[in-house]
Amino acid sequence: CVSASARQSRPVSPRARGRLQLMPQTKRKPLCVDLYGQLRALGELPTAVHTDARTLVTALAREASGRGRPITLSEDRLDAVDAALRA
């Protein structure tokens, strides 16, 4: 894990900020992903970005292992996941 002070911060785009404002803050769902044979609990995220966050984690795992086809998300969806993780 990387400490919050060690992470580079980038501003949240207005488009992602608008999407986050539309998300009900009470609807959150735990994100658990099977990575390298172990179930990892990655925290709770708004349901509106839950699937995109799971897709992003899967894409990063595939890229790190060099296996599977590349997965991409549009820039506004990546920004929404980023904003949700920072909230």
Secondary structure, DSSP 4 states (H G I P E B T S, - for coil): ---TTTSPP-PPPHHHHHHHHHS-TT-EEEEEEEETTEEEEEEEEEHHHHHHHHHHHHHHHHHHHT-S------HHHHHHHHHHHH-
